[in-house]
Amino acid sequence: MMTNNTILIVDDEIGIRELLSEILRDEGYRVALAENAEQARLWRNQTRPDLVLLDIWMPDTDGITLLKDWASSGMLTMPVIMMSGHGTIDTAVEATRIGAFGYLEKPIPLKKLLGTVGKAMRGSQNKQQTALSLASLGKGALIVDLKKKLEKVANLKTPLLLMGEPGVGMEICAHFLHHPNTPWVEPESLAILAEKPLDLLEQARDGLLFLKDIGETNKLAQKGLLLLLSKLDKYNVRLICATSQPLAELATQGNYNTKLYESLSGLTIGIPSLRAHREDIPDLVNQILSGFTESGEVSPVLQFSTAALNCLRNYDWPGNLTQLTGVVHSLALTCTGDEITADMVQQAMVFPESTSAPSPVPDIPFDLSLREARDLFEKTYFEKLIEEENGNMTRVAERAGLERTHLYRKIKLLGIKLRGS
C-alpha cells in the first residue's frame, strides 16, 4: 500500500468524479471528492491532500480563481493538475504560471491520466521544502511589478536574462514562464555547454531551457552557449538564463565573451532582493514553515511569535530566499516548544556581538583586478565559515545563503581544499 497518496478530485460533474475515483482507487490511491470550490476549500483547510485534480469550469468559483486563492494564502503546497473539457492553451498557461503542476484535457486518456498523476506524486514526495510560486512571493509593489514584467514577455521567443543576487528566486520566475505539458530542462552542471550544447536543445525541443549561474562559465562553455543561441528557432526552445555576476563588467575585463553578452542582454529583468520588499517576509516565513509542517517534519502547532517575525523582517538577508528557507528550517527543527521566539531567531542568525574580535579580512593588494580581489576575499570568507562550522557544509551553505551545489562549485573554483579531499 502506498503512503502519502490521497488525491482530492474537484469537479461539478458526478460522472467525471465517479469515473476518476474508480480508476485511481483501482491503482491504490485514496480518493476524496468535492463537487465545487467551496467544498474543496473546506477539505483543504482541514488537511493537505497529496494531489488535487481540479476542474477549471465550475458553477460557484472557477478552478483558476481557487488555484490563485491557494497560491496567495500559502496553501498551494501540493501539486494541482487542472482539468478542462473546453479549455484554451492560454488558460493552461495561466494555471501553470500560478503554480499548477500540469493540465489535462477531457476526455482524459487513461494512460495520460495515470502518467501525469504518477509524475506529480513522485515529484511531490521528492520535495524537501515547500515550493514557492511567483504568486506566493508577496503582494508588495516590487513583486507586483515583477509579475507584470514577466507577463509582458511571457509569449515572446526572445532569450531572457534574469539578474539578481544569489537566492532571490530566479528559478521561480523561470517556472512562471514555462508552458504546461512542454519540456522543462535545467542541467545540474553547465559543463555540458562546452561538450554537447545541442543535446540540451534536443532535450528541450518545443519547451524551455533554464541555465543557472551563466556568469561562472569558462570560455569553452561560453562558446557552446553562443552556438546554442543561434539554434533556438530550429528547436523551438525558449531560453532563460540567470546570473548573479556582473556580466557587463566581466565582458569589459575580457572574462566574458562580448558577443555572447550582447546576445543575452537584449531582454533582461532584474529580480528584487528580499530586503527590498521586506514587508513580504512575515508571510513568506509562515508559508515556508507551513510547507515543513505539512511534510511532517515539524509539529503542526509550531508558530513564530510576532517579535520573531519582526526580527526576521528586519534582517538584511544577503542570501535571500535560499537563506530564509534554511534559517526557517533550522529554527523549526531545533525549537523544543510550540513557539519560535525572537531570541531563538537572533541565536540562529549568529548576530556578531559588539565585543567580539573583528573577522580577519585579507590584505588585498590594490594592483589586482576587481575579479581577482573578489576571489581573494571569497576564498578567505568561505575558509572562515568552513572552519567555524567544523566542515558542516549544510550549515556553511545556510550561512552563506547558497544552494549546496552552488557552494561546492564556488569552493572548487576558488581552490579551497576540504577535509579528506
C-alpha positions in Angstrom: 0.0 0.0 0.0 1.4 3.4 -1.0 1.7 6.1 1.7 1.1 9.8 1.1 -1.3 9.1 -1.7 -4.5 11.0 -1.1 -6.0 12.6 -4.2 -8.7 15.3 -4.0 -10.9 15.3 -7.1 -12.8 18.6 -7.6 -15.4 18.5 -10.4 -19.1 19.5 -10.6 -19.9 16.6 -12.9 -20.8 13.5 -10.8 -20.0 11.2 -13.7 -16.4 12.5 -14.0 -15.9 12.3 -10.2 -17.1 8.7 -10.1 -15.0 7.6 -13.2 -11.8 9.2 -12.0 -12.4 7.9 -8.5 -12.9 4.4 -9.7 -9.7 4.4 -11.9 -7.5 5.9 -9.2 -8.8 3.7 -6.4 -8.0 0.7 -8.6 -4.4 2.0 -8.8 -4.1 2.0 -5.0 -4.7 5.7 -4.3 -7.0 7.1 -1.6 -9.6 9.5 -3.1 -11.6 12.4 -1.7 -14.3 14.2 -3.6 -15.6 17.7 -3.9 -18.3 18.9 -6.2 -17.4 22.6 -6.1 -14.8 25.1 -5.0 -16.4 25.7 -1.6 -16.2 22.0 -0.7 -12.6 21.9 -1.9 -11.7 24.9 0.3 -13.2 23.2 3.3 -11.4 20.0 2.6 -8.0 21.8 2.1 -8.5 23.9 5.3 -8.8 20.8 7.3 -5.9 18.7 5.8 -3.5 18.7 2.9 -4.1 16.3 0.0 -1.1 14.9 -1.8 -2.5 15.9 -5.1 -5.6 17.8 -6.4 -7.3 17.1 -9.8 -9.1 20.5 -10.3 -11.8 21.2 -12.9 -11.5 24.7 -14.4 -15.1 25.4 -15.2 -17.4 25.1 -12.1 -20.6 26.9 -11.2 -19.6 28.6 -7.9 -16.0 29.6 -8.4 -13.8 28.6 -11.3 -10.7 26.5 -10.8 -8.2 29.2 -11.7 -9.6 31.5 -9.0 -9.4 28.7 -6.5 -5.8 28.0 -7.5 -4.9 31.7 -7.1 -6.5 31.8 -3.7 -4.5 28.8 -2.5 -1.3 30.2 -4.0 -1.7 33.7 -2.4 -2.5 32.2 1.0 0.4 29.8 1.1 -1.8 26.7 0.7 -0.6 25.6 -2.7 1.9 23.2 -1.1 0.7 20.1 -3.1 0.7 19.5 -6.8 -2.5 20.6 -8.6 -3.4 19.2 -12.1 -6.0 21.3 -13.9 -8.8 19.6 -16.0 -11.0 21.1 -18.7 -13.3 19.9 -21.5 -13.1 23.1 -23.4 -10.1 25.0 -22.1 -7.7 27.1 -24.2 -3.9 27.0 -24.2 -4.0 30.5 -22.6 -5.9 29.1 -19.6 -3.5 26.2 -19.3 -0.5 28.6 -19.4 -2.1 30.9 -16.8 -2.7 27.9 -14.5 0.9 26.8 -14.8 2.2 30.3 -14.0 0.1 30.4 -10.9 1.6 27.2 -9.8 -0.3 24.3 -11.3 1.7 21.1 -11.9 0.0 20.3 -15.2 -3.1 20.4 -17.4 -5.3 17.5 -18.7 -7.9 17.9 -21.4 -11.2 16.0 -21.2 -11.9 13.3 -22.1 -8.7 12.3 -20.4 -6.9 9.3 -21.9 -6.3 6.7 -19.2 -2.5 6.4 -19.9 -2.1 10.2 -19.8 -4.1 10.4 -16.5 -2.0 7.8 -14.7 1.3 9.1 -16.1 0.6 12.7 -15.1 -0.7 11.7 -11.6 2.3 9.4 -11.0 4.8 12.0 -12.1 3.2 14.7 -9.9 3.1 12.3 -6.8 6.8 11.4 -7.3 7.8 15.0 -7.6 5.8 16.0 -4.6 7.4 13.3 -2.4 10.9 14.2 -3.5 10.5 17.8 -2.4 12.0 18.5 1.0 10.5 22.0 1.3 7.5 24.0 0.2 7.8 25.1 -3.4 7.2 28.8 -3.6 5.5 30.1 -6.7 5.6 33.6 -8.1 2.0 34.2 -6.7 3.3 33.4 -3.2 6.4 35.7 -3.3 4.5 38.6 -2.0 2.0 41.4 -2.6 4.3 44.3 -2.3 4.8 46.9 -5.1 8.1 45.4 -6.3 6.7 41.8 -6.7 3.5 43.1 -8.4 5.8 45.0 -10.8 7.9 41.9 -11.4 4.8 39.8 -12.2 3.7 42.5 -14.8 7.1 42.4 -16.5 7.2 38.6 -16.7 3.6 38.6 -18.0 4.6 41.1 -20.7 7.4 38.8 -22.0 5.6 35.5 -21.4 4.8 34.8 -25.1 8.0 36.1 -26.6 10.6 33.7 -28.1 13.4 36.1 -27.3 16.1 34.7 -24.8 15.6 36.2 -21.4 18.3 37.1 -18.9 17.3 37.2 -15.2 19.6 39.1 -13.0 19.8 39.4 -9.2 21.6 38.4 -6.0 22.1 34.7 -5.2 18.9 33.1 -3.8 16.4 35.6 -5.0 14.2 33.0 -6.7 15.2 33.2 -10.4 14.0 29.6 -10.9 10.6 30.6 -9.6 10.4 33.3 -12.3 11.5 30.9 -15.0 8.9 28.4 -13.9 6.3 31.2 -14.2 7.1 31.4 -18.0 7.0 27.6 -18.6 4.2 26.4 -20.8 2.3 23.3 -19.4 2.9 19.9 -21.0 6.2 21.0 -22.6 9.7 20.0 -21.6 11.5 21.8 -18.7 15.3 21.3 -18.9 17.6 22.5 -16.2 21.1 21.0 -16.3 22.8 20.4 -13.0 26.2 21.5 -14.5 26.9 23.9 -17.3 29.9 21.9 -18.4 27.6 20.3 -20.9 27.6 23.6 -22.8 31.3 23.1 -23.7 30.7 19.4 -24.6 27.3 18.9 -26.1 25.3 22.2 -26.3 22.9 20.8 -29.0 22.0 17.9 -26.7 20.4 20.4 -24.4 18.3 21.8 -27.2 17.2 18.3 -28.3 16.0 17.6 -24.7 14.2 20.9 -24.5 12.7 20.8 -28.0 9.4 22.8 -28.0 9.9 23.7 -24.4 12.0 25.8 -22.0 15.7 25.6 -21.2 16.8 27.2 -17.9 20.5 27.8 -17.4 21.6 29.0 -13.9 24.9 30.8 -13.0 25.9 31.6 -16.6 28.4 34.2 -15.3 30.5 31.3 -13.9 31.1 29.6 -17.3 34.5 29.2 -18.8 35.5 30.3 -22.4 34.6 26.9 -23.9 31.1 26.8 -22.3 30.5 30.4 -23.4 31.3 29.4 -27.0 28.8 26.5 -26.7 26.2 28.8 -25.3 26.7 31.1 -28.3 26.2 28.2 -30.7 23.1 27.2 -28.7 21.6 30.7 -29.1 21.9 30.5 -32.9 19.9 27.3 -33.0 17.0 28.2 -30.7 14.5 28.8 -33.5 15.3 25.4 -35.2 14.5 23.5 -32.0 11.6 25.9 -30.9 13.2 26.4 -27.5 12.6 29.3 -25.1 16.0 30.1 -23.3 16.0 31.7 -19.9 19.4 32.4 -18.3 20.1 33.5 -14.7 23.1 35.2 -13.3 24.3 36.9 -10.1 27.5 38.0 -11.7 28.0 41.5 -13.3 28.2 40.2 -17.0 28.9 43.7 -18.4 31.9 44.1 -16.1 33.2 40.7 -16.9 32.8 41.4 -20.7 34.7 44.7 -20.3 37.5 42.9 -18.4 37.7 40.2 -21.2 36.5 37.4 -18.9 33.2 37.0 -20.8 32.5 36.7 -24.5 31.4 40.2 -25.7 29.2 38.8 -28.5 27.5 36.4 -26.0 26.9 39.2 -23.5 25.3 41.4 -26.3 23.1 38.5 -27.4 21.9 37.7 -23.8 21.4 41.2 -22.6 18.8 42.1 -25.3 16.0 41.3 -22.9 16.8 41.4 -19.1 14.7 41.5 -16.0 16.1 42.3 -12.5 14.7 40.3 -9.5 14.5 42.3 -6.3 16.4 41.3 -3.3 14.4 40.1 -0.2 15.4 43.1 1.8 13.9 45.4 -0.9 10.4 44.0 -0.2 10.8 43.1 3.4 7.1 43.7 4.0 6.5 40.3 2.4 8.9 38.4 4.7 6.4 37.5 7.5 4.0 35.9 5.0 6.9 34.1 3.3 8.2 32.8 6.6 4.7 31.4 7.5 4.4 29.8 4.1 7.8 28.1 4.3 7.0 26.9 7.9 3.7 25.6 6.6 5.5 23.5 4.0 7.7 21.8 6.6 4.7 21.3 8.8 2.7 19.6 6.1 5.6 17.4 5.0 5.5 16.0 8.6 9.0 17.4 9.5 7.8 19.6 12.3 4.9 19.9 14.7 1.6 21.4 13.3 1.2 23.7 16.3 4.6 25.3 15.9 4.5 29.0 15.1 6.6 32.2 15.1 6.0 34.9 17.6 5.2 38.4 16.3 8.6 39.6 17.7 10.4 36.7 15.9 8.7 37.6 12.6 9.7 41.2 13.1 13.3 40.2 13.8 13.3 38.2 10.5 11.7 41.1 8.7 14.4 43.5 9.8 17.4 41.2 8.8 19.1 42.1 5.5 19.2 38.5 4.0 22.3 38.5 1.8 21.3 35.0 0.7 17.7 36.0 0.1 15.0 33.2 -0.2 17.6 30.4 -0.1 19.0 31.7 3.2 15.5 32.5 4.6 14.3 28.9 3.9 17.4 27.5 5.5 17.0 29.6 8.7 13.3 28.8 9.0 14.1 25.1 8.5 16.8 25.2 11.2 14.6 27.0 13.7 11.7 24.7 13.1 13.8 21.6 13.6 15.6 22.8 16.8 12.6 24.5 18.5 11.6 22.5 21.6 8.4 24.4 22.4 5.4 25.5 20.4 6.7 29.0 19.6 9.8 30.3 17.9 10.9 33.4 19.7 12.9 36.5 18.8 15.8 35.2 21.0 15.9 31.9 19.1 16.0 33.8 15.8 18.9 36.0 16.9 20.9 32.9 18.1 20.2 31.2 14.7 21.3 34.2 12.7 24.6 34.3 14.6 24.5 38.0 15.1 28.0 39.3 15.9 28.4 40.6 19.4 29.8 44.2 19.6 32.6 42.9 21.8 33.7 40.1 19.5 37.0 40.2 17.8 36.9 41.5 14.2 36.8 38.9 11.5 40.0 38.5 9.6 40.0 40.4 6.3 42.6 39.5 3.7 45.2 42.2 3.0 44.1 42.7 -0.6 46.7 44.3 -2.9 45.2 47.2 -5.0 47.1 46.1 -8.1 44.7 43.2 -8.6 41.7 43.3 -10.9 38.2 43.5 -9.3 37.6 39.9 -10.0 40.9 38.7 -8.5 40.3 40.9 -5.4 36.8 39.4 -5.0 38.1 35.9 -5.4 40.7 36.5 -2.7 38.0 37.9 -0.3 35.6 35.0 -1.1 38.3 32.4 -0.5 39.0 33.8 3.0 35.3 34.2 3.7 34.5 30.5 2.8 37.6 29.2 4.6 36.5 31.0 7.8 32.9 29.7 7.5 34.1 26.1 6.9 36.4 26.4 10.0 33.6 27.8 12.2 31.2 25.1 11.2 33.7 22.3 11.5 33.3 21.3 7.9 29.5 21.0 8.1 28.7 22.1 4.5 24.9 22.2 5.1 25.4 24.9 7.8 28.0 26.7 5.6 25.5 26.8 2.7 22.8 28.1 5.0 25.0 30.9 6.5 26.3 31.9 3.0 22.8 31.8 1.6 23.8 29.5 -1.3 22.4 26.2 -2.5 24.8 23.3 -1.8 25.6 22.6 -5.4 26.4 26.3 -6.0 28.6 26.3 -2.8 30.6 23.2 -4.0 31.2 24.8 -7.4 32.4 28.0 -5.7 34.8 26.1 -3.4 36.2 24.2 -6.4 36.6 27.4 -8.4 38.4 29.1 -5.5 40.7 26.1 -5.0 39.7 25.6 -1.4 40.7 22.1 -0.1 38.1 20.4 2.1 39.0 17.9 4.8 39.6 14.5 3.4 39.7 15.7 -0.2 
